[in-house]
Amino acid sequence: MPHFYIDSDDGKLSVIDEDGAEYRDLASAEDEAMRALPEMSQSRHPARDWRQISATVRDADGVGDVAVSTPTGSEGSPTPLGR
């Protein structure tokens, strides 16, 4: 199975996924990033002043492929930012 990494950034703090995980394909890794963003935004410290969080999916070679973003505190779905 292919190995992908999901990095996150809130505009002030970048978190690099050093472990990654195996996903069936790129679409599965993208789906996981989309599902994880709302949870990530809720887990950020409330005193931090930031507006949105984004995630980038990259493969084992470090090549970024897709980014998704969600406004903080958003009840809605994350928005794909493009490839």
N, CA, C and O atoms as CSV, one atom per row, in Angstrom:
chain,resi,resn,atom,element,x,y,z
A,1,MET,N,N,0.839,-1.190,0.000
A,1,MET,CA,C,0.000,0.000,0.000
A,1,MET,C,C,0.878,1.245,0.000
A,1,MET,O,O,1.937,1.264,0.628
A,2,PRO,N,N,0.435,2.287,-0.708
A,2,PRO,CA,C,1.202,3.542,-0.724
A,2,PRO,C,C,1.189,4.230,0.645
A,2,PRO,O,O,0.236,4.108,1.414
A,3,HIS,N,N,2.256,4.941,0.919
A,3,HIS,CA,C,2.425,5.659,2.184
A,3,HIS,C,C,2.256,7.151,1.919
A,3,HIS,O,O,2.885,7.696,1.012
A,4,PHE,N,N,1.404,7.817,2.711
A,4,PHE,CA,C,1.168,9.252,2.561
A,4,PHE,C,C,1.324,9.948,3.898
A,4,PHE,O,O,1.205,9.327,4.954
A,5,TYR,N,N,1.589,11.234,3.843
A,5,TYR,CA,C,1.761,12.077,5.029
A,5,TYR,C,C,0.769,13.226,4.936
A,5,TYR,O,O,0.537,13.766,3.855
A,6,ILE,N,N,0.185,13.599,6.069
A,6,ILE,CA,C,-0.764,14.705,6.101
A,6,ILE,C,C,-0.206,15.772,7.040
A,6,ILE,O,O,-0.256,15.630,8.262
A,7,ASP,N,N,0.323,16.839,6.453
A,7,ASP,CA,C,0.877,17.953,7.217
A,7,ASP,C,C,-0.219,18.981,7.444
A,7,ASP,O,O,-1.135,19.100,6.631
A,8,SER,N,N,-0.134,19.730,8.549
A,8,SER,CA,C,-1.135,20.756,8.812
A,8,SER,C,C,-0.456,22.095,9.113
A,8,SER,O,O,0.699,22.154,9.533
A,9,ASP,N,N,-1.215,23.157,8.883
A,9,ASP,CA,C,-0.708,24.509,9.097
A,9,ASP,C,C,-1.883,25.416,9.455
A,9,ASP,O,O,-2.911,25.410,8.778
A,10,ASP,N,N,-1.723,26.195,10.523
A,10,ASP,CA,C,-2.787,27.127,10.906
A,10,ASP,C,C,-2.365,28.570,10.660
A,10,ASP,O,O,-2.997,29.495,11.172
A,11,GLY,N,N,-1.319,28.770,9.893
A,11,GLY,CA,C,-0.833,30.113,9.600
A,11,GLY,C,C,0.240,30.568,10.573
A,11,GLY,O,O,1.003,31.485,10.270
A,12,LYS,N,N,0.307,29.946,11.722
A,12,LYS,CA,C,1.327,30.287,12.712
A,12,LYS,C,C,2.150,29.070,13.109
A,12,LYS,O,O,3.316,29.198,13.483
A,13,LEU,N,N,1.552,27.905,13.028
A,13,LEU,CA,C,2.218,26.676,13.430
A,13,LEU,C,C,2.041,25.628,12.344
A,13,LEU,O,O,0.918,25.281,11.980
A,14,SER,N,N,3.154,25.129,11.831
A,14,SER,CA,C,3.125,24.035,10.863
A,14,SER,C,C,3.474,22.747,11.580
A,14,SER,O,O,4.431,22.694,12.352
A,15,VAL,N,N,2.701,21.719,11.323
A,15,VAL,CA,C,2.963,20.411,11.907
A,15,VAL,C,C,3.253,19.455,10.753
A,15,VAL,O,O,2.398,19.200,9.905
A,16,ILE,N,N,4.475,18.934,10.743
A,16,ILE,CA,C,4.905,18.002,9.708
A,16,ILE,C,C,4.656,16.579,10.202
A,16,ILE,O,O,5.140,16.185,11.263
A,17,ASP,N,N,3.908,15.826,9.431
A,17,ASP,CA,C,3.624,14.429,9.751
A,17,ASP,C,C,4.875,13.611,9.434
A,17,ASP,O,O,5.181,13.357,8.269
A,18,GLU,N,N,5.581,13.208,10.460
A,18,GLU,CA,C,6.830,12.465,10.252
A,18,GLU,C,C,6.608,10.962,10.120
A,18,GLU,O,O,7.476,10.250,9.614
A,19,ASP,N,N,5.453,10.475,10.572
A,19,ASP,CA,C,5.180,9.033,10.528
A,19,ASP,C,C,4.397,8.620,9.298
A,19,ASP,O,O,4.700,7.599,8.680
A,20,GLY,N,N,3.402,9.399,8.941
A,20,GLY,CA,C,2.559,9.048,7.811
A,20,GLY,C,C,1.747,7.801,8.088
A,20,GLY,O,O,1.757,7.262,9.194
A,21,ALA,N,N,1.055,7.361,7.079
A,21,ALA,CA,C,0.227,6.157,7.192
A,21,ALA,C,C,0.009,5.582,5.800
A,21,ALA,O,O,0.164,6.272,4.793
A,22,GLU,N,N,-0.350,4.319,5.768
A,22,GLU,CA,C,-0.652,3.679,4.497
A,22,GLU,C,C,-2.121,3.881,4.170
A,22,GLU,O,O,-2.996,3.699,5.016
A,23,TYR,N,N,-2.371,4.262,2.927
A,23,TYR,CA,C,-3.725,4.435,2.422
A,23,TYR,C,C,-3.834,3.671,1.117
A,23,TYR,O,O,-2.840,3.454,0.425
A,24,ARG,N,N,-5.027,3.272,0.796
A,24,ARG,CA,C,-5.262,2.489,-0.418
A,24,ARG,C,C,-4.768,3.241,-1.662
A,24,ARG,O,O,-4.201,2.652,-2.582
A,25,ASP,N,N,-5.002,4.566,-1.660
A,25,ASP,CA,C,-4.594,5.391,-2.788
A,25,ASP,C,C,-4.624,6.854,-2.364
A,25,ASP,O,O,-4.962,7.165,-1.222
A,26,LEU,N,N,-4.274,7.747,-3.275
A,26,LEU,CA,C,-4.241,9.172,-2.974
A,26,LEU,C,C,-5.618,9.674,-2.539
A,26,LEU,O,O,-5.726,10.474,-1.610
A,27,ALA,N,N,-6.659,9.205,-3.207
A,27,ALA,CA,C,-8.015,9.647,-2.861
A,27,ALA,C,C,-8.351,9.302,-1.415
A,27,ALA,O,O,-9.004,10.089,-0.730
A,28,SER,N,N,-7.921,8.149,-0.948
A,28,SER,CA,C,-8.177,7.755,0.442
A,28,SER,C,C,-7.427,8.662,1.412
A,28,SER,O,O,-7.960,9.023,2.461
A,29,ALA,N,N,-6.193,9.034,1.069
A,29,ALA,CA,C,-5.425,9.947,1.916
A,29,ALA,C,C,-6.072,11.328,1.931
A,29,ALA,O,O,-6.138,11.971,2.978
A,30,GLU,N,N,-6.550,11.785,0.778
A,30,GLU,CA,C,-7.246,13.069,0.708
A,30,GLU,C,C,-8.512,13.046,1.557
A,30,GLU,O,O,-8.804,14.007,2.269
A,31,ASP,N,N,-9.259,11.951,1.483
A,31,ASP,CA,C,-10.482,11.814,2.290
A,31,ASP,C,C,-10.161,11.906,3.773
A,31,ASP,O,O,-10.890,12.548,4.530
A,32,GLU,N,N,-9.079,11.271,4.191
A,32,GLU,CA,C,-8.681,11.324,5.600
A,32,GLU,C,C,-8.320,12.742,6.010
A,32,GLU,O,O,-8.676,13.177,7.106
A,33,ALA,N,N,-7.619,13.469,5.150
A,33,ALA,CA,C,-7.280,14.860,5.450
A,33,ALA,C,C,-8.546,15.692,5.606
A,33,ALA,O,O,-8.641,16.511,6.520
A,34,MET,N,N,-9.516,15.489,4.726
A,34,MET,CA,C,-10.779,16.233,4.803
A,34,MET,C,C,-11.527,15.904,6.100
A,34,MET,O,O,-12.103,16.794,6.725
A,35,ARG,N,N,-11.520,14.634,6.503
A,35,ARG,CA,C,-12.194,14.238,7.748
A,35,ARG,C,C,-11.470,14.780,8.974
A,35,ARG,O,O,-12.108,15.112,9.973
A,36,ALA,N,N,-10.151,14.872,8.909
A,36,ALA,CA,C,-9.354,15.252,10.075
A,36,ALA,C,C,-9.364,16.756,10.357
A,36,ALA,O,O,-9.188,17.160,11.506
A,37,LEU,N,N,-9.564,17.585,9.344
A,37,LEU,CA,C,-9.463,19.031,9.541
A,37,LEU,C,C,-10.404,19.589,10.613
A,37,LEU,O,O,-9.942,20.343,11.470
A,38,PRO,N,N,-11.680,19.262,10.609
A,38,PRO,CA,C,-12.541,19.809,11.674
A,38,PRO,C,C,-12.066,19.403,13.072
A,38,PRO,O,O,-12.110,20.203,14.006
A,39,GLU,N,N,-11.617,18.168,13.205
A,39,GLU,CA,C,-11.099,17.709,14.502
A,39,GLU,C,C,-9.837,18.468,14.876
A,39,GLU,O,O,-9.661,18.849,16.033
A,40,MET,N,N,-8.952,18.691,13.901
A,40,MET,CA,C,-7.723,19.443,14.161
A,40,MET,C,C,-8.053,20.862,14.611
A,40,MET,O,O,-7.430,21.379,15.538
A,41,SER,N,N,-9.026,21.493,13.963
A,41,SER,CA,C,-9.349,22.878,14.303
A,41,SER,C,C,-9.931,22.968,15.711
A,41,SER,O,O,-9.717,23.968,16.396
A,42,GLN,N,N,-10.653,21.961,16.149
A,42,GLN,CA,C,-11.219,21.970,17.494
A,42,GLN,C,C,-10.172,21.680,18.555
A,42,GLN,O,O,-10.351,22.056,19.714
A,43,SER,N,N,-9.083,21.020,18.182
A,43,SER,CA,C,-8.068,20.660,19.170
A,43,SER,C,C,-7.038,21.763,19.393
A,43,SER,O,O,-6.204,21.645,20.290
A,44,ARG,N,N,-7.076,22.828,18.601
A,44,ARG,CA,C,-6.139,23.943,18.770
A,44,ARG,C,C,-6.477,24.723,20.026
A,44,ARG,O,O,-7.639,24.794,20.428
A,45,HIS,N,N,-5.474,25.301,20.638
A,45,HIS,CA,C,-5.660,26.080,21.869
A,45,HIS,C,C,-6.559,27.283,21.583
A,45,HIS,O,O,-6.293,28.028,20.641
A,46,PRO,N,N,-7.612,27.490,22.370
A,46,PRO,CA,C,-8.565,28.567,22.091
A,46,PRO,C,C,-7.977,29.974,22.162
A,46,PRO,O,O,-8.539,30.894,21.568
A,47,ALA,N,N,-6.874,30.168,22.862
A,47,ALA,CA,C,-6.279,31.503,22.984
A,47,ALA,C,C,-5.522,31.913,21.719
A,47,ALA,O,O,-5.187,33.085,21.553
A,48,ARG,N,N,-5.254,30.968,20.838
A,48,ARG,CA,C,-4.514,31.282,19.614
A,48,ARG,C,C,-5.397,32.064,18.655
A,48,ARG,O,O,-6.580,31.761,18.497
A,49,ASP,N,N,-4.820,33.060,18.023
A,49,ASP,CA,C,-5.550,33.871,17.063
A,49,ASP,C,C,-5.225,33.375,15.658
A,49,ASP,O,O,-4.202,33.748,15.084
A,50,TRP,N,N,-6.078,32.551,15.118
A,50,TRP,CA,C,-5.898,32.070,13.760
A,50,TRP,C,C,-7.250,31.881,13.113
A,50,TRP,O,O,-8.250,31.679,13.802
A,51,ARG,N,N,-7.287,31.945,11.815
A,51,ARG,CA,C,-8.548,31.957,11.090
A,51,ARG,C,C,-8.890,30.635,10.405
A,51,ARG,O,O,-10.063,30.274,10.320
A,52,GLN,N,N,-7.910,29.930,9.930
A,52,GLN,CA,C,-8.201,28.663,9.284
A,52,GLN,C,C,-7.017,27.721,9.389
A,52,GLN,O,O,-5.898,28.122,9.711
A,53,ILE,N,N,-7.294,26.476,9.112
A,53,ILE,CA,C,-6.259,25.446,9.165
A,53,ILE,C,C,-6.271,24.724,7.825
A,53,ILE,O,O,-7.328,24.514,7.230
A,54,SER,N,N,-5.098,24.352,7.362
A,54,SER,CA,C,-5.015,23.631,6.098
A,54,SER,C,C,-4.190,22.368,6.301
A,54,SER,O,O,-3.392,22.262,7.233
A,55,ALA,N,N,-4.402,21.433,5.418
A,55,ALA,CA,C,-3.641,20.184,5.433
A,55,ALA,C,C,-3.137,19.922,4.026
A,55,ALA,O,O,-3.826,20.193,3.043
A,56,THR,N,N,-1.936,19.397,3.944
A,56,THR,CA,C,-1.346,19.023,2.665
A,56,THR,C,C,-1.039,17.543,2.695
A,56,THR,O,O,-0.409,17.051,3.632
A,57,VAL,N,N,-1.477,16.839,1.682
A,57,VAL,CA,C,-1.186,15.406,1.558
A,57,VAL,C,C,0.031,15.284,0.655
A,57,VAL,O,O,0.068,15.856,-0.434
A,58,ARG,N,N,1.035,14.525,1.120
A,58,ARG,CA,C,2.223,14.296,0.293
A,58,ARG,C,C,2.555,12.818,0.308
A,58,ARG,O,O,2.183,12.095,1.232
A,59,ASP,N,N,3.253,12.380,-0.714
A,59,ASP,CA,C,3.618,10.972,-0.802
A,59,ASP,C,C,4.959,10.706,-0.121
A,59,ASP,O,O,5.555,11.613,0.460
A,60,ALA,N,N,5.417,9.495,-0.191
A,60,ALA,CA,C,6.653,9.093,0.484
A,60,ALA,C,C,7.877,9.810,-0.061
A,60,ALA,O,O,8.898,9.890,0.623
A,61,ASP,N,N,7.795,10.334,-1.280
A,61,ASP,CA,C,8.908,11.085,-1.868
A,61,ASP,C,C,8.872,12.554,-1.469
A,61,ASP,O,O,9.746,13.326,-1.863
A,62,GLY,N,N,7.860,12.947,-0.683
A,62,GLY,CA,C,7.758,14.322,-0.221
A,62,GLY,C,C,7.072,15.251,-1.190
A,62,GLY,O,O,7.088,16.468,-1.002
A,63,VAL,N,N,6.467,14.694,-2.230
A,63,VAL,CA,C,5.795,15.514,-3.222
A,63,VAL,C,C,4.377,15.812,-2.750
A,63,VAL,O,O,3.565,14.903,-2.576
A,64,GLY,N,N,4.088,17.100,-2.544
A,64,GLY,CA,C,2.746,17.501,-2.137
A,64,GLY,C,C,1.781,17.356,-3.288
A,64,GLY,O,O,2.134,17.610,-4.440
A,65,ASP,N,N,0.560,16.946,-2.981
A,65,ASP,CA,C,-0.379,16.717,-4.054
A,65,ASP,C,C,-1.685,17.480,-3.906
A,65,ASP,O,O,-2.249,17.922,-4.907
A,66,VAL,N,N,-2.173,17.645,-2.702
A,66,VAL,CA,C,-3.443,18.330,-2.535
A,66,VAL,C,C,-3.452,19.059,-1.200
A,66,VAL,O,O,-2.847,18.597,-0.233
A,67,ALA,N,N,-4.118,20.166,-1.148
A,67,ALA,CA,C,-4.279,20.890,0.110
A,67,ALA,C,C,-5.764,21.118,0.335
A,67,ALA,O,O,-6.514,21.375,-0.607
A,68,VAL,N,N,-6.180,21.023,1.578
A,68,VAL,CA,C,-7.562,21.299,1.942
A,68,VAL,C,C,-7.551,22.277,3.096
A,68,VAL,O,O,-6.591,22.324,3.866
A,69,SER,N,N,-8.604,23.052,3.222
A,69,SER,CA,C,-8.638,24.091,4.236
A,69,SER,C,C,-10.024,24.187,4.839
A,69,SER,O,O,-11.018,23.905,4.170
A,70,THR,N,N,-10.095,24.585,6.105
A,70,THR,CA,C,-11.375,24.811,6.754
A,70,THR,C,C,-11.267,26.018,7.672
A,70,THR,O,O,-10.245,26.188,8.337
A,71,PRO,N,N,-12.291,26.857,7.727
A,71,PRO,CA,C,-12.279,27.956,8.695
A,71,PRO,C,C,-12.344,27.397,10.104
A,71,PRO,O,O,-12.968,26.360,10.332
A,72,THR,N,N,-11.718,28.062,11.035
A,72,THR,CA,C,-11.755,27.602,12.414
A,72,THR,C,C,-13.160,27.705,12.953
A,72,THR,O,O,-13.887,28.653,12.658
A,73,GLY,N,N,-13.535,26.721,13.744
A,73,GLY,CA,C,-14.851,26.701,14.346
A,73,GLY,C,C,-15.952,26.436,13.344
A,73,GLY,O,O,-17.132,26.561,13.672
A,74,SER,N,N,-15.589,26.076,12.138
A,74,SER,CA,C,-16.581,25.866,11.101
A,74,SER,C,C,-17.320,24.564,11.300
A,74,SER,O,O,-16.726,23.537,11.627
A,75,GLU,N,N,-18.606,24.619,11.101
A,75,GLU,CA,C,-19.424,23.416,11.148
A,75,GLU,C,C,-19.452,22.761,9.778
A,75,GLU,O,O,-19.832,21.597,9.652
A,76,GLY,N,N,-19.053,23.500,8.750
A,76,GLY,CA,C,-19.138,23.003,7.389
A,76,GLY,C,C,-17.991,22.092,7.019
A,76,GLY,O,O,-17.113,21.797,7.831
A,77,SER,N,N,-18.019,21.655,5.782
A,77,SER,CA,C,-16.998,20.760,5.270
A,77,SER,C,C,-15.764,21.542,4.841
A,77,SER,O,O,-15.869,22.696,4.425
A,78,PRO,N,N,-14.588,20.912,4.944
A,78,PRO,CA,C,-13.368,21.559,4.451
A,78,PRO,C,C,-13.451,21.791,2.948
A,78,PRO,O,O,-14.178,21.087,2.247
A,79,THR,N,N,-12.724,22.754,2.464
A,79,THR,CA,C,-12.722,23.129,1.063
A,79,THR,C,C,-11.420,22.681,0.401
A,79,THR,O,O,-10.343,23.034,0.882
A,80,PRO,N,N,-11.489,21.910,-0.694
A,80,PRO,CA,C,-10.248,21.583,-1.399
A,80,PRO,C,C,-9.630,22.845,-1.978
A,80,PRO,O,O,-10.332,23.681,-2.548
A,81,LEU,N,N,-8.323,22.982,-1.834
A,81,LEU,CA,C,-7.625,24.163,-2.331
A,81,LEU,C,C,-6.989,23.919,-3.686
A,81,LEU,O,O,-6.585,24.875,-4.348
A,82,GLY,N,N,-6.888,22.686,-4.115
A,82,GLY,CA,C,-6.337,22.396,-5.436
A,82,GLY,C,C,-5.134,21.485,-5.368
A,82,GLY,O,O,-4.638,21.140,-4.296
A,83,ARG,N,N,-4.688,21.111,-6.539
A,83,ARG,CA,C,-3.551,20.189,-6.681
A,83,ARG,C,C,-2.361,20.922,-7.227
A,83,ARG,O,O,-1.303,20.324,-7.420
